């Protein structure tokens, strides 16, 4: 099973927009690791991707035959065991959802799978099928990833005399982490502190919590459970049950709850998200498949923000707001609950963040982290700009 190919299920990909505008499903981070990184831990080999044509160069497919696995699946020991029983002439399903099948080197789609013997999985696998499930499943996935990453390993020791820990056996600290005068409470779940991270003075952290490599917790932050801060990010203020994919900043005061933030995002000082409606009604969220709002059934749901989007100081996001890729939001009042990709403005109205100006901003932001916005990345973002045009209704 060394050649694992993680494919985008078209029936699921649309429900995970705006995050899948810029990545395959399996590149989504939930817990400490991305889905693809979880598969790598289980298999011992680096998986490759079968995704949209405009993403394929950035997320290449390895040569050879593969065990094609639905990229929305979270690997578990039970699922791994079932995949080991699968033969070349079989396709594994859960109901009507294709779980896995062997495919040849030249196959670009899974159309031939229908001719194979269908085998039904006799238990429900863990799958990320809706955008809000990223934060909804995050606490459980932090626990699972914590076991994967720390088994038979020894944590670095906290040497700072002013840092207080609860349940130290549930805390793992990688090399290079610096912690000063903070409180880490792992009684409710594990706390994972990645390599070369910094937790500054006065920070309060409750598990389950993950701080990934190279990230910083600013002074006085209040970080509640079921929260992941992806690599090379900065976070401050109050954060609860949220996932920041990586390379993003929420460095100042303000509340972020039950939310998912993509890569290369920035939340201005005192940005606040509402995660609960005043009437306690279930939250509705923009559905890219329906072209309208859908009932999540959740009482708590905050902000979904795609890659490269940013907001100015004192921005207020209403409950269940979806922001696309490359948007820039600012001004007084609450902006609308669905903000298309490459929107420029706020409650007073929007215009289009023209692509050349967007690229200048993106390049400047990434250069600060010594990361280049490559030609293939630019081509991919241009594609997103082009086919997100229909959502920018002011252009019509």
ABEGO torsion letter per residue (X at the ends): XABBBBBBBAAAAAAAOAAAAABBAAABBBEABBAAAAAAAAAGBBBBBBBBAAAAAABBBBBEBBBBBBAABBBBAAAAAAAAABBAABBBBBEABBABBBBBAABABAAAAAABBBBBBABBBBBBABAAAAAAAAAAAAAAAAAAAABGBBBBBBABAABBBBGAAABBBBBGBBBBGBBBBAAAEBBBBBBGBBBBBGBBBBOBBBBBBGBBBBBGBBBBBGBBBBBGBBBBEBBBGBBBAEGBBBABBEBBBGBBBBBGBBBBBGBBBBABBAAGBBBBBBBAAAGBBBBAGBABBBBBBBBGBBBBBGBBBBBGBBBBBGBBBBEBEBBBABBBBGBBEBAAEBBBBBAAAAAAAAAAAAAAAGBBBBAAAAAAAAAAAAAAAAABAAAX
